[in-house]
Amino acid sequence: MIEVGPDTACMLYLAASLLAVISIWLYQHKKSKKKEILTFQTKHFICDFCTASYLESATKAYTRCPQCGSLNTTKR
Ligand SMILES: [Zn+2]
């Protein structure tokens, strides 16, 4: 058995505690960086005919208003 004095035991205890806290912090930090940034594929449009607002995919050339059914252009 290795004999350890009280000073050495206290230092080992504090070092182990500090190492545990730092490793938990690093794990949480690394985990938080992995979160994906959500990109919105939809865009907010306002109907030219009835002024209703709606969300629609921005990749289409024309969008159909869900309120009145009219076609609105995505290009302004
Ligand atoms: Zn409309």
N, CA, C, O and the ligand as a Tripos MOL2 file, in Angstrom:
@<TRIPOS>MOLECULE
protein
  305   303    77     0     0
PROTEIN
NO_CHARGES

@<TRIPOS>ATOM
      1 N           0.8530   -1.1920    0.0000 N.3       1 MET1
      2 CA          0.0000    0.0000    0.0000 C.3       1 MET1
      3 C           0.8880    1.2400    0.0000 C.2       1 MET1
      4 O           1.9000    1.3000    0.6980 O.2       1 MET1
      5 N           0.5000    2.1930   -0.7710 N.am      2 ILE2
      6 CA          1.2710    3.4330   -0.8550 C.3       2 ILE2
      7 C           0.7930    4.3670    0.2310 C.2       2 ILE2
      8 O          -0.4020    4.6260    0.3720 O.2       2 ILE2
      9 N           1.7310    4.8580    0.9830 N.am      3 GLU3
     10 CA          1.3580    5.8000    2.0390 C.3       3 GLU3
     11 C           1.3090    7.2110    1.4630 C.2       3 GLU3
     12 O           2.2450    7.6590    0.8010 O.2       3 GLU3
     13 N           0.2250    7.8880    1.7200 N.am      4 VAL4
     14 CA          0.0270    9.2460    1.1990 C.3       4 VAL4
     15 C          -0.2620   10.1620    2.3810 C.2       4 VAL4
     16 O          -1.0930    9.8490    3.2330 O.2       4 VAL4
     17 N           0.4270   11.2880    2.4220 N.am      5 GLY5
     18 CA          0.2200   12.2480    3.4940 C.3       5 GLY5
     19 C          -1.0610   13.0220    3.2690 C.2       5 GLY5
     20 O          -1.6260   12.9690    2.1770 O.2       5 GLY5
     21 N          -1.5360   13.7440    4.2820 N.am      6 PRO6
     22 CA         -2.7950   14.5040    4.1430 C.3       6 PRO6
     23 C          -2.7200   15.5990    3.0780 C.2       6 PRO6
     24 O          -3.7040   15.8560    2.3840 O.2       6 PRO6
     25 N          -1.5640   16.2410    2.9450 N.am      7 ASP7
     26 CA         -1.4220   17.2770    1.9050 C.3       7 ASP7
     27 C          -1.5310   16.6750    0.5080 C.2       7 ASP7
     28 O          -2.2180   17.2210   -0.3550 O.2       7 ASP7
     29 N          -0.8700   15.5780    0.2910 N.am      8 THR8
     30 CA         -0.9070   14.9140   -1.0100 C.3       8 THR8
     31 C          -2.3010   14.3760   -1.3040 C.2       8 THR8
     32 O          -2.7770   14.4650   -2.4360 O.2       8 THR8
     33 N          -2.9560   13.8180   -0.2910 N.am      9 ALA9
     34 CA         -4.3130   13.2930   -0.4780 C.3       9 ALA9
     35 C          -5.2820   14.4130   -0.8410 C.2       9 ALA9
     36 O          -6.1240   14.2490   -1.7240 O.2       9 ALA9
     37 N          -5.1610   15.5530   -0.1580 N.am     10 CYS10
     38 CA         -6.0260   16.7100   -0.4450 C.3      10 CYS10
     39 C          -5.7710   17.2120   -1.8640 C.2      10 CYS10
     40 O          -6.7120   17.5280   -2.5920 O.2      10 CYS10
     41 N          -4.4970   17.2840   -2.2590 N.am     11 MET11
     42 CA         -4.1570   17.7520   -3.6030 C.3      11 MET11
     43 C          -4.6920   16.7870   -4.6660 C.2      11 MET11
     44 O          -5.2150   17.2290   -5.6890 O.2      11 MET11
     45 N          -4.5690   15.4900   -4.4400 N.am     12 LEU12
     46 CA         -5.0790   14.5010   -5.3870 C.3      12 LEU12
     47 C          -6.6080   14.6000   -5.5040 C.2      12 LEU12
     48 O          -7.1670   14.4960   -6.5960 O.2      12 LEU12
     49 N          -7.2740   14.8060   -4.3500 N.am     13 TYR13
     50 CA         -8.7360   14.9300   -4.3570 C.3      13 TYR13
     51 C          -9.1680   16.1590   -5.1630 C.2      13 TYR13
     52 O         -10.0840   16.0850   -5.9820 O.2      13 TYR13
     53 N          -8.4930   17.2930   -4.9200 N.am     14 LEU14
     54 CA         -8.8460   18.5190   -5.6450 C.3      14 LEU14
     55 C          -8.5340   18.3920   -7.1360 C.2      14 LEU14
     56 O          -9.2980   18.8670   -7.9760 O.2      14 LEU14
     57 N          -7.4150   17.7530   -7.4610 N.am     15 ALA15
     58 CA         -7.0520   17.5810   -8.8680 C.3      15 ALA15
     59 C          -8.0560   16.6780   -9.5790 C.2      15 ALA15
     60 O          -8.4300   16.9410  -10.7220 O.2      15 ALA15
     61 N          -8.4900   15.6200   -8.9060 N.am     16 ALA16
     62 CA         -9.4740   14.7160   -9.5150 C.3      16 ALA16
     63 C         -10.8050   15.4310   -9.7030 C.2      16 ALA16
     64 O         -11.4620   15.2580  -10.7300 O.2      16 ALA16
     65 N         -11.2090   16.2380   -8.7170 N.am     17 SER17
     66 CA        -12.4670   16.9840   -8.8300 C.3      17 SER17
     67 C         -12.3940   17.9830   -9.9800 C.2      17 SER17
     68 O         -13.3280   18.1030  -10.7730 O.2      17 SER17
     69 N         -11.2700   18.7000  -10.0610 N.am     18 LEU18
     70 CA        -11.0990   19.6790  -11.1310 C.3      18 LEU18
     71 C         -11.0970   19.0100  -12.4980 C.2      18 LEU18
     72 O         -11.6850   19.5280  -13.4480 O.2      18 LEU18
     73 N         -10.4470   17.8740  -12.5980 N.am     19 LEU19
     74 CA        -10.4210   17.1280  -13.8570 C.3      19 LEU19
     75 C         -11.8260   16.6720  -14.2540 C.2      19 LEU19
     76 O         -12.1870   16.7170  -15.4310 O.2      19 LEU19
     77 N         -12.6120   16.2350  -13.2790 N.am     20 ALA20
     78 CA        -13.9810   15.7960  -13.5610 C.3      20 ALA20
     79 C         -14.8240   16.9680  -14.0590 C.2      20 ALA20
     80 O         -15.5700   16.8300  -15.0290 O.2      20 ALA20
     81 N         -14.7060   18.1160  -13.3990 N.am     21 VAL21
     82 CA        -15.4850   19.2910  -13.7990 C.3      21 VAL21
     83 C         -15.0820   19.7500  -15.1980 C.2      21 VAL21
     84 O         -15.9420   20.0710  -16.0190 O.2      21 VAL21
     85 N         -13.7870   19.7830  -15.4700 N.am     22 ILE22
     86 CA        -13.3120   20.2240  -16.7870 C.3      22 ILE22
     87 C         -13.7580   19.2500  -17.8740 C.2      22 ILE22
     88 O         -14.1420   19.6700  -18.9650 O.2      22 ILE22
     89 N         -13.7080   17.9440  -17.5770 N.am     23 SER23
     90 CA        -14.1230   16.9700  -18.5930 C.3      23 SER23
     91 C         -15.6190   17.0700  -18.8640 C.2      23 SER23
     92 O         -16.0380   16.9330  -20.0130 O.2      23 SER23
     93 N         -16.4390   17.3050  -17.8390 N.am     24 ILE24
     94 CA        -17.8820   17.4870  -18.0450 C.3      24 ILE24
     95 C         -18.1300   18.7460  -18.8640 C.2      24 ILE24
     96 O         -18.9610   18.7480  -19.7720 O.2      24 ILE24
     97 N         -17.4060   19.8230  -18.5400 N.am     25 TRP25
     98 CA        -17.5900   21.0730  -19.2800 C.3      25 TRP25
     99 C         -17.2050   20.9020  -20.7450 C.2      25 TRP25
    100 O         -17.9140   21.3710  -21.6350 O.2      25 TRP25
    101 N         -16.0740   20.2250  -20.9990 N.am     26 LEU26
    102 CA        -15.6480   20.0070  -22.3810 C.3      26 LEU26
    103 C         -16.6490   19.1460  -23.1350 C.2      26 LEU26
    104 O         -16.9150   19.3910  -24.3120 O.2      26 LEU26
    105 N         -17.2060   18.1390  -22.4670 N.am     27 TYR27
    106 CA        -18.1960   17.2800  -23.1110 C.3      27 TYR27
    107 C         -19.4400   18.0740  -23.4900 C.2      27 TYR27
    108 O         -19.9610   17.9400  -24.5970 O.2      27 TYR27
    109 N         -19.9150   18.9100  -22.5520 N.am     28 GLN28
    110 CA        -21.1020   19.7170  -22.8310 C.3      28 GLN28
    111 C         -20.8270   20.7430  -23.9330 C.2      28 GLN28
    112 O         -21.6860   21.0060  -24.7750 O.2      28 GLN28
    113 N         -19.6290   21.3140  -23.9190 N.am     29 HIS29
    114 CA        -19.2600   22.3050  -24.9290 C.3      29 HIS29
    115 C         -19.2200   21.6690  -26.3090 C.2      29 HIS29
    116 O         -19.7270   22.2430  -27.2720 O.2      29 HIS29
    117 N         -18.6160   20.4770  -26.4140 N.am     30 LYS30
    118 CA        -18.5310   19.7750  -27.6810 C.3      30 LYS30
    119 C         -19.9130   19.3570  -28.1610 C.2      30 LYS30
    120 O         -20.2040   19.4010  -29.3560 O.2      30 LYS30
    121 N         -20.7660   18.9500  -27.2160 N.am     31 LYS31
    122 CA        -22.1230   18.5220  -27.5540 C.3      31 LYS31
    123 C         -22.9570   19.6950  -28.0710 C.2      31 LYS31
    124 O         -23.7670   19.5280  -28.9830 O.2      31 LYS31
    125 N         -22.7600   20.8760  -27.4910 N.am     32 SER32
    126 CA        -23.5520   22.0320  -27.9090 C.3      32 SER32
    127 C         -23.1440   22.5210  -29.2830 C.2      32 SER32
    128 O         -23.9550   23.1270  -29.9830 O.2      32 SER32
    129 N         -21.9070   22.2740  -29.6890 N.am     33 LYS33
    130 CA        -21.4630   22.7100  -31.0160 C.3      33 LYS33
    131 C         -22.0450   21.8530  -32.1170 C.2      33 LYS33
    132 O         -22.1070   22.2850  -33.2680 O.2      33 LYS33
    133 N         -22.4800   20.6260  -31.7820 N.am     34 LYS34
    134 CA        -22.9810   19.7150  -32.7990 C.3      34 LYS34
    135 C         -24.3950   20.0430  -33.2300 C.2      34 LYS34
    136 O         -24.8840   19.4770  -34.2080 O.2      34 LYS34
    137 N         -25.0620   20.9420  -32.5280 N.am     35 LYS35
    138 CA        -26.4410   21.2680  -32.8740 C.3      35 LYS35
    139 C         -26.4930   21.8740  -34.2700 C.2      35 LYS35
    140 O         -25.7150   22.7660  -34.6090 O.2      35 LYS35
    141 N         -27.4110   21.3780  -35.0560 N.am     36 GLU36
    142 CA        -27.5400   21.8890  -36.4040 C.3      36 GLU36
    143 C         -28.2700   23.2270  -36.3990 C.2      36 GLU36
    144 O         -29.2090   23.4480  -35.6340 O.2      36 GLU36
    145 N         -27.8150   24.0910  -37.2590 N.am     37 ILE37
    146 CA        -28.5040   25.3570  -37.4280 C.3      37 ILE37
    147 C         -29.6260   25.1330  -38.4250 C.2      37 ILE37
    148 O         -29.3890   24.7140  -39.5580 O.2      37 ILE37
    149 N         -30.8320   25.4090  -38.0020 N.am     38 LEU38
    150 CA        -31.9850   25.1790  -38.8630 C.3      38 LEU38
    151 C         -32.0540   26.2730  -39.9180 C.2      38 LEU38
    152 O         -32.0450   27.4640  -39.6080 O.2      38 LEU38
    153 N         -32.1210   25.8460  -41.1500 N.am     39 THR39
    154 CA        -32.2960   26.8150  -42.2220 C.3      39 THR39
    155 C         -33.7390   26.7210  -42.6920 C.2      39 THR39
    156 O         -34.2810   25.6320  -42.8780 O.2      39 THR39
    157 N         -34.3240   27.8370  -42.8730 N.am     40 PHE40
    158 CA        -35.7170   27.8700  -43.2560 C.3      40 PHE40
    159 C         -35.8250   27.8380  -44.7740 C.2      40 PHE40
    160 O         -35.2790   28.6930  -45.4700 O.2      40 PHE40
    161 N         -36.5360   26.8410  -45.2680 N.am     41 GLN41
    162 CA        -36.7200   26.6990  -46.6980 C.3      41 GLN41
    163 C         -37.9290   27.5060  -47.1700 C.2      41 GLN41
    164 O         -38.1070   27.7290  -48.3680 O.2      41 GLN41
    165 N         -38.7470   27.9370  -46.2310 N.am     42 THR42
    166 CA        -39.9360   28.6780  -46.6050 C.3      42 THR42
    167 C         -39.6990   30.1720  -46.4660 C.2      42 THR42
    168 O         -38.8030   30.6170  -45.7480 O.2      42 THR42
    169 N         -40.5250   30.9320  -47.1700 N.am     43 LYS43
    170 CA        -40.3990   32.3830  -47.1550 C.3      43 LYS43
    171 C         -41.7810   32.9820  -46.9300 C.2      43 LYS43
    172 O         -42.8010   32.3920  -47.2890 O.2      43 LYS43
    173 N         -41.7900   34.1290  -46.3450 N.am     44 HIS44
    174 CA        -43.0560   34.7980  -46.0520 C.3      44 HIS44
    175 C         -43.5030   35.5950  -47.2750 C.2      44 HIS44
    176 O         -42.7440   36.3970  -47.8180 O.2      44 HIS44
    177 N         -44.7310   35.3650  -47.6960 N.am     45 PHE45
    178 CA        -45.2830   36.0790  -48.8490 C.3      45 PHE45
    179 C         -46.5620   36.7920  -48.4350 C.2      45 PHE45
    180 O         -47.2680   36.3610  -47.5230 O.2      45 PHE45
    181 N         -46.8400   37.8720  -49.1130 N.am     46 ILE46
    182 CA        -48.1040   38.5770  -48.9380 C.3      46 ILE46
    183 C         -48.8000   38.5880  -50.2910 C.2      46 ILE46
    184 O         -48.2330   39.0190  -51.2950 O.2      46 ILE46
    185 N         -50.0200   38.1140  -50.2990 N.am     47 CYS47
    186 CA        -50.7690   38.0150  -51.5500 C.3      47 CYS47
    187 C         -51.0090   39.4130  -52.1230 C.2      47 CYS47
    188 O         -51.3660   40.3470  -51.4060 O.2      47 CYS47
    189 N         -50.7980   39.5270  -53.4620 N.am     48 ASP48
    190 CA        -50.9970   40.8080  -54.1320 C.3      48 ASP48
    191 C         -52.4760   41.1520  -54.2660 C.2      48 ASP48
    192 O         -52.8240   42.3180  -54.4510 O.2      48 ASP48
    193 N         -53.3430   40.1560  -54.1750 N.am     49 PHE49
    194 CA        -54.7610   40.3680  -54.4490 C.3      49 PHE49
    195 C         -55.5830   40.5470  -53.1790 C.2      49 PHE49
    196 O         -56.4420   41.4260  -53.1180 O.2      49 PHE49
    197 N         -55.3230   39.7070  -52.1450 N.am     50 CYS50
    198 CA        -56.1390   39.8090  -50.9370 C.3      50 CYS50
    199 C         -55.3160   40.1920  -49.7060 C.2      50 CYS50
    200 O         -55.8620   40.2710  -48.6060 O.2      50 CYS50
    201 N         -54.0250   40.4300  -49.8700 N.am     51 THR51
    202 CA        -53.0810   40.8310  -48.8170 C.3      51 THR51
    203 C         -53.0180   39.8340  -47.6600 C.2      51 THR51
    204 O         -52.6720   40.2090  -46.5390 O.2      51 THR51
    205 N         -53.3480   38.5770  -47.9200 N.am     52 ALA52
    206 CA        -53.1800   37.5450  -46.8910 C.3      52 ALA52
    207 C         -51.7110   37.1470  -46.8370 C.2      52 ALA52
    208 O         -51.0550   37.0840  -47.8770 O.2      52 ALA52
    209 N         -51.1890   36.8820  -45.6630 N.am     53 SER53
    210 CA        -49.7950   36.4600  -45.5350 C.3      53 SER53
    211 C         -49.7410   34.9550  -45.3630 C.2      53 SER53
    212 O         -50.5940   34.3610  -44.7040 O.2      53 SER53
    213 N         -48.7290   34.3450  -45.9650 N.am     54 TYR54
    214 CA        -48.5760   32.8990  -45.8920 C.3      54 TYR54
    215 C         -47.1190   32.5330  -46.1110 C.2      54 TYR54
    216 O         -46.3280   33.3350  -46.6100 O.2      54 TYR54
    217 N         -46.7770   31.3070  -45.7310 N.am     55 LEU55
    218 CA        -45.4210   30.7890  -45.9040 C.3      55 LEU55
    219 C         -45.4360   29.7760  -47.0410 C.2      55 LEU55
    220 O         -46.3220   28.9250  -47.1260 O.2      55 LEU55
    221 N         -44.4480   29.8830  -47.9000 N.am     56 GLU56
    222 CA        -44.3560   28.9780  -49.0450 C.3      56 GLU56
    223 C         -42.8850   28.7950  -49.3820 C.2      56 GLU56
    224 O         -42.0430   29.6130  -49.0110 O.2      56 GLU56
    225 N         -42.5870   27.7140  -50.0900 N.am     57 SER57
    226 CA        -41.2190   27.4410  -50.5050 C.3      57 SER57
    227 C         -40.7280   28.5410  -51.4400 C.2      57 SER57
    228 O         -41.4380   28.9410  -52.3620 O.2      57 SER57
    229 N         -39.5180   29.0250  -51.2020 N.am     58 ALA58
    230 CA        -38.9710   30.1240  -52.0000 C.3      58 ALA58
    231 C         -38.3820   29.6360  -53.3110 C.2      58 ALA58
    232 O         -37.9630   30.4560  -54.1280 O.2      58 ALA58
    233 N         -38.3350   28.3310  -53.5400 N.am     59 THR59
    234 CA        -37.7270   27.8120  -54.7620 C.3      59 THR59
    235 C         -38.6900   27.8590  -55.9370 C.2      59 THR59
    236 O         -38.2630   27.7710  -57.0880 O.2      59 THR59
    237 N         -39.9750   27.9950  -55.6680 N.am     60 LYS60
    238 CA        -40.9570   28.0370  -56.7490 C.3      60 LYS60
    239 C         -40.9910   29.4270  -57.3780 C.2      60 LYS60
    240 O         -40.7170   30.4280  -56.7160 O.2      60 LYS60
    241 N         -41.3340   29.4740  -58.6720 N.am     61 ALA61
    242 CA        -41.4370   30.7550  -59.3640 C.3      61 ALA61
    243 C         -42.7390   31.4590  -58.9820 C.2      61 ALA61
    244 O         -42.7900   32.6840  -58.8720 O.2      61 ALA61
    245 N         -43.7920   30.6600  -58.7810 N.am     62 TYR62
    246 CA        -45.0890   31.2130  -58.4030 C.3      62 TYR62
    247 C         -45.6160   30.4550  -57.1970 C.2      62 TYR62
    248 O         -45.3910   29.2520  -57.0670 O.2      62 TYR62
    249 N         -46.3020   31.1430  -56.3340 N.am     63 THR63
    250 CA        -46.9320   30.5050  -55.1790 C.3      63 THR63
    251 C         -48.4270   30.7800  -55.2390 C.2      63 THR63
    252 O         -48.8780   31.8090  -55.7420 O.2      63 THR63
    253 N         -49.1810   29.8160  -54.7030 N.am     64 ARG64
    254 CA        -50.6350   29.9650  -54.7120 C.3      64 ARG64
    255 C         -51.0820   30.4320  -53.3320 C.2      64 ARG64
    256 O         -50.7210   29.8360  -52.3170 O.2      64 ARG64
    257 N         -51.8590   31.4860  -53.3050 N.am     65 CYS65
    258 CA        -52.3620   32.0210  -52.0440 C.3      65 CYS65
    259 C         -53.3760   31.0290  -51.4540 C.2      65 CYS65
    260 O         -54.3200   30.6440  -52.1450 O.2      65 CYS65
    261 N         -53.2030   30.6100  -50.2030 N.am     66 PRO66
    262 CA        -54.1630   29.6740  -49.6140 C.3      66 PRO66
    263 C         -55.5090   30.3310  -49.3100 C.2      66 PRO66
    264 O         -56.5050   29.6340  -49.1170 O.2      66 PRO66
    265 N         -55.5490   31.6620  -49.2640 N.am     67 GLN67
    266 CA        -56.7890   32.3670  -48.9280 C.3      67 GLN67
    267 C         -57.7120   32.4960  -50.1490 C.2      67 GLN67
    268 O         -58.8860   32.1270  -50.0930 O.2      67 GLN67
    269 N         -57.1590   33.0300  -51.2650 N.am     68 CYS68
    270 CA        -57.9990   33.2950  -52.4260 C.3      68 CYS68
    271 C         -57.6470   32.4180  -53.6240 C.2      68 CYS68
    272 O         -58.3890   32.4070  -54.6060 O.2      68 CYS68
    273 N         -56.5380   31.6820  -53.5720 N.am     69 GLY69
    274 CA        -56.1740   30.7810  -54.6510 C.3      69 GLY69
    275 C         -55.4790   31.4580  -55.8130 C.2      69 GLY69
    276 O         -55.2350   30.8060  -56.8280 O.2      69 GLY69
    277 N         -55.1530   32.7220  -55.7140 N.am     70 SER70
    278 CA        -54.4650   33.4310  -56.8100 C.3      70 SER70
    279 C         -52.9890   33.0840  -56.8190 C.2      70 SER70
    280 O         -52.4020   32.7440  -55.7920 O.2      70 SER70
    281 N         -52.3970   33.1790  -58.0180 N.am     71 LEU71
    282 CA        -50.9690   32.9320  -58.1510 C.3      71 LEU71
    283 C         -50.2040   34.2260  -57.9330 C.2      71 LEU71
    284 O         -50.5480   35.2610  -58.5030 O.2      71 LEU71
    285 N         -49.1680   34.1670  -57.1110 N.am     72 ASN72
    286 CA        -48.3180   35.3260  -56.8560 C.3      72 ASN72
    287 C         -46.8980   34.9610  -57.2550 C.2      72 ASN72
    288 O         -46.4580   33.8310  -57.0400 O.2      72 ASN72
    289 N         -46.1910   35.9030  -57.8280 N.am     73 THR73
    290 CA        -44.8270   35.6720  -58.2290 C.3      73 THR73
    291 C         -43.9100   35.8080  -57.0050 C.2      73 THR73
    292 O         -44.1580   36.5980  -56.0930 O.2      73 THR73
    293 N         -42.8320   34.9950  -57.0270 N.am     74 THR74
    294 CA        -41.8730   35.0850  -55.9330 C.3      74 THR74
    295 C         -40.8230   36.1400  -56.2070 C.2      74 THR74
    296 O         -40.1630   36.6130  -55.2810 O.2      74 THR74
    297 N         -40.6600   36.5120  -57.4530 N.am     75 LYS75
    298 CA        -39.6860   37.5350  -57.8200 C.3      75 LYS75
    299 C         -40.3710   38.9020  -57.7800 C.2      75 LYS75
    300 O         -41.4690   39.0950  -58.3010 O.2      75 LYS75
    301 N         -39.6860   39.8190  -57.1500 N.am     76 ARG76
    302 CA        -40.2360   41.1880  -57.0630 C.3      76 ARG76
    303 C         -39.3540   42.1260  -57.8350 C.2      76 ARG76
    304 O         -39.6290   43.3240  -57.8950 O.2      76 ARG76
    305 ZN        -54.7580   35.9570  -51.8160 Zn       77 ZN77
@<TRIPOS>BOND
     1     1     2 1
     2     2     3 1
     3     3     4 2
     4     3     5 am
     5     5     6 1
     6     6     7 1
     7     7     8 2
     8     7     9 am
     9     9    10 1
    10    10    11 1
    11    11    12 2
    12    11    13 am
    13    13    14 1
    14    14    15 1
    15    15    16 2
    16    15    17 am
    17    17    18 1
    18    18    19 1
    19    19    20 2
    20    19    21 am
    21    21    22 1
    22    22    23 1
    23    23    24 2
    24    23    25 am
    25    25    26 1
    26    26    27 1
    27    27    28 2
    28    27    29 am
    29    29    30 1
    30    30    31 1
    31    31    32 2
    32    31    33 am
    33    33    34 1
    34    34    35 1
    35    35    36 2
    36    35    37 am
    37    37    38 1
    38    38    39 1
    39    39    40 2
    40    39    41 am
    41    41    42 1
    42    42    43 1
    43    43    44 2
    44    43    45 am
    45    45    46 1
    46    46    47 1
    47    47    48 2
    48    47    49 am
    49    49    50 1
    50    50    51 1
    51    51    52 2
    52    51    53 am
    53    53    54 1
    54    54    55 1
    55    55    56 2
    56    55    57 am
    57    57    58 1
    58    58    59 1
    59    59    60 2
    60    59    61 am
    61    61    62 1
    62    62    63 1
    63    63    64 2
    64    63    65 am
    65    65    66 1
    66    66    67 1
    67    67    68 2
    68    67    69 am
    69    69    70 1
    70    70    71 1
    71    71    72 2
    72    71    73 am
    73    73    74 1
    74    74    75 1
    75    75    76 2
    76    75    77 am
    77    77    78 1
    78    78    79 1
    79    79    80 2
    80    79    81 am
    81    81    82 1
    82    82    83 1
    83    83    84 2
    84    83    85 am
    85    85    86 1
    86    86    87 1
    87    87    88 2
    88    87    89 am
    89    89    90 1
    90    90    91 1
    91    91    92 2
    92    91    93 am
    93    93    94 1
    94    94    95 1
    95    95    96 2
    96    95    97 am
    97    97    98 1
    98    98    99 1
    99    99   100 2
   100    99   101 am
   101   101   102 1
   102   102   103 1
   103   103   104 2
   104   103   105 am
   105   105   106 1
   106   106   107 1
   107   107   108 2
   108   107   109 am
   109   109   110 1
   110   110   111 1
   111   111   112 2
   112   111   113 am
   113   113   114 1
   114   114   115 1
   115   115   116 2
   116   115   117 am
   117   117   118 1
   118   118   119 1
   119   119   120 2
   120   119   121 am
   121   121   122 1
   122   122   123 1
   123   123   124 2
   124   123   125 am
   125   125   126 1
   126   126   127 1
   127   127   128 2
   128   127   129 am
   129   129   130 1
   130   130   131 1
   131   131   132 2
   132   131   133 am
   133   133   134 1
   134   134   135 1
   135   135   136 2
   136   135   137 am
   137   137   138 1
   138   138   139 1
   139   139   140 2
   140   139   141 am
   141   141   142 1
   142   142   143 1
   143   143   144 2
   144   143   145 am
   145   145   146 1
   146   146   147 1
   147   147   148 2
   148   147   149 am
   149   149   150 1
   150   150   151 1
   151   151   152 2
   152   151   153 am
   153   153   154 1
   154   154   155 1
   155   155   156 2
   156   155   157 am
   157   157   158 1
   158   158   159 1
   159   159   160 2
   160   159   161 am
   161   161   162 1
   162   162   163 1
   163   163   164 2
   164   163   165 am
   165   165   166 1
   166   166   167 1
   167   167   168 2
   168   167   169 am
   169   169   170 1
   170   170   171 1
   171   171   172 2
   172   171   173 am
   173   173   174 1
   174   174   175 1
   175   175   176 2
   176   175   177 am
   177   177   178 1
   178   178   179 1
   179   179   180 2
   180   179   181 am
   181   181   182 1
   182   182   183 1
   183   183   184 2
   184   183   185 am
   185   185   186 1
   186   186   187 1
   187   187   188 2
   188   187   189 am
   189   189   190 1
   190   190   191 1
   191   191   192 2
   192   191   193 am
   193   193   194 1
   194   194   195 1
   195   195   196 2
   196   195   197 am
   197   197   198 1
   198   198   199 1
   199   199   200 2
   200   199   201 am
   201   201   202 1
   202   202   203 1
   203   203   204 2
   204   203   205 am
   205   205   206 1
   206   206   207 1
   207   207   208 2
   208   207   209 am
   209   209   210 1
   210   210   211 1
   211   211   212 2
   212   211   213 am
   213   213   214 1
   214   214   215 1
   215   215   216 2
   216   215   217 am
   217   217   218 1
   218   218   219 1
   219   219   220 2
   220   219   221 am
   221   221   222 1
   222   222   223 1
   223   223   224 2
   224   223   225 am
   225   225   226 1
   226   226   227 1
   227   227   228 2
   228   227   229 am
   229   229   230 1
   230   230   231 1
   231   231   232 2
   232   231   233 am
   233   233   234 1
   234   234   235 1
   235   235   236 2
   236   235   237 am
   237   237   238 1
   238   238   239 1
   239   239   240 2
   240   239   241 am
   241   241   242 1
   242   242   243 1
   243   243   244 2
   244   243   245 am
   245   245   246 1
   246   246   247 1
   247   247   248 2
   248   247   249 am
   249   249   250 1
   250   250   251 1
   251   251   252 2
   252   251   253 am
   253   253   254 1
   254   254   255 1
   255   255   256 2
   256   255   257 am
   257   257   258 1
   258   258   259 1
   259   259   260 2
   260   259   261 am
   261   261   262 1
   262   262   263 1
   263   263   264 2
   264   263   265 am
   265   265   266 1
   266   266   267 1
   267   267   268 2
   268   267   269 am
   269   269   270 1
   270   270   271 1
   271   271   272 2
   272   271   273 am
   273   273   274 1
   274   274   275 1
   275   275   276 2
   276   275   277 am
   277   277   278 1
   278   278   279 1
   279   279   280 2
   280   279   281 am
   281   281   282 1
   282   282   283 1
   283   283   284 2
   284   283   285 am
   285   285   286 1
   286   286   287 1
   287   287   288 2
   288   287   289 am
   289   289   290 1
   290   290   291 1
   291   291   292 2
   292   291   293 am
   293   293   294 1
   294   294   295 1
   295   295   296 2
   296   295   297 am
   297   297   298 1
   298   298   299 1
   299   299   300 2
   300   299   301 am
   301   301   302 1
   302   302   303 1
   303   303   304 2
@<TRIPOS>SUBSTRUCTURE
     1 MET1         2 RESIDUE 1 A MET
     2 ILE2         6 RESIDUE 1 A ILE
     3 GLU3        10 RESIDUE 1 A GLU
     4 VAL4        14 RESIDUE 1 A VAL
     5 GLY5        18 RESIDUE 1 A GLY
     6 PRO6        22 RESIDUE 1 A PRO
     7 ASP7        26 RESIDUE 1 A ASP
     8 THR8        30 RESIDUE 1 A THR
     9 ALA9        34 RESIDUE 1 A ALA
    10 CYS10       38 RESIDUE 1 A CYS
    11 MET11       42 RESIDUE 1 A MET
    12 LEU12       46 RESIDUE 1 A LEU
    13 TYR13       50 RESIDUE 1 A TYR
    14 LEU14       54 RESIDUE 1 A LEU
    15 ALA15       58 RESIDUE 1 A ALA
    16 ALA16       62 RESIDUE 1 A ALA
    17 SER17       66 RESIDUE 1 A SER
    18 LEU18       70 RESIDUE 1 A LEU
    19 LEU19       74 RESIDUE 1 A LEU
    20 ALA20       78 RESIDUE 1 A ALA
    21 VAL21       82 RESIDUE 1 A VAL
    22 ILE22       86 RESIDUE 1 A ILE
    23 SER23       90 RESIDUE 1 A SER
    24 ILE24       94 RESIDUE 1 A ILE
    25 TRP25       98 RESIDUE 1 A TRP
    26 LEU26      102 RESIDUE 1 A LEU
    27 TYR27      106 RESIDUE 1 A TYR
    28 GLN28      110 RESIDUE 1 A GLN
    29 HIS29      114 RESIDUE 1 A HIS
    30 LYS30      118 RESIDUE 1 A LYS
    31 LYS31      122 RESIDUE 1 A LYS
    32 SER32      126 RESIDUE 1 A SER
    33 LYS33      130 RESIDUE 1 A LYS
    34 LYS34      134 RESIDUE 1 A LYS
    35 LYS35      138 RESIDUE 1 A LYS
    36 GLU36      142 RESIDUE 1 A GLU
    37 ILE37      146 RESIDUE 1 A ILE
    38 LEU38      150 RESIDUE 1 A LEU
    39 THR39      154 RESIDUE 1 A THR
    40 PHE40      158 RESIDUE 1 A PHE
    41 GLN41      162 RESIDUE 1 A GLN
    42 THR42      166 RESIDUE 1 A THR
    43 LYS43      170 RESIDUE 1 A LYS
    44 HIS44      174 RESIDUE 1 A HIS
    45 PHE45      178 RESIDUE 1 A PHE
    46 ILE46      182 RESIDUE 1 A ILE
    47 CYS47      186 RESIDUE 1 A CYS
    48 ASP48      190 RESIDUE 1 A ASP
    49 PHE49      194 RESIDUE 1 A PHE
    50 CYS50      198 RESIDUE 1 A CYS
    51 THR51      202 RESIDUE 1 A THR
    52 ALA52      206 RESIDUE 1 A ALA
    53 SER53      210 RESIDUE 1 A SER
    54 TYR54      214 RESIDUE 1 A TYR
    55 LEU55      218 RESIDUE 1 A LEU
    56 GLU56      222 RESIDUE 1 A GLU
    57 SER57      226 RESIDUE 1 A SER
    58 ALA58      230 RESIDUE 1 A ALA
    59 THR59      234 RESIDUE 1 A THR
    60 LYS60      238 RESIDUE 1 A LYS
    61 ALA61      242 RESIDUE 1 A ALA
    62 TYR62      246 RESIDUE 1 A TYR
    63 THR63      250 RESIDUE 1 A THR
    64 ARG64      254 RESIDUE 1 A ARG
    65 CYS65      258 RESIDUE 1 A CYS
    66 PRO66      262 RESIDUE 1 A PRO
    67 GLN67      266 RESIDUE 1 A GLN
    68 CYS68      270 RESIDUE 1 A CYS
    69 GLY69      274 RESIDUE 1 A GLY
    70 SER70      278 RESIDUE 1 A SER
    71 LEU71      282 RESIDUE 1 A LEU
    72 ASN72      286 RESIDUE 1 A ASN
    73 THR73      290 RESIDUE 1 A THR
    74 THR74      294 RESIDUE 1 A THR
    75 LYS75      298 RESIDUE 1 A LYS
    76 ARG76      302 RESIDUE 1 A ARG
    77 ZN77       305 GROUP 0 **** ****
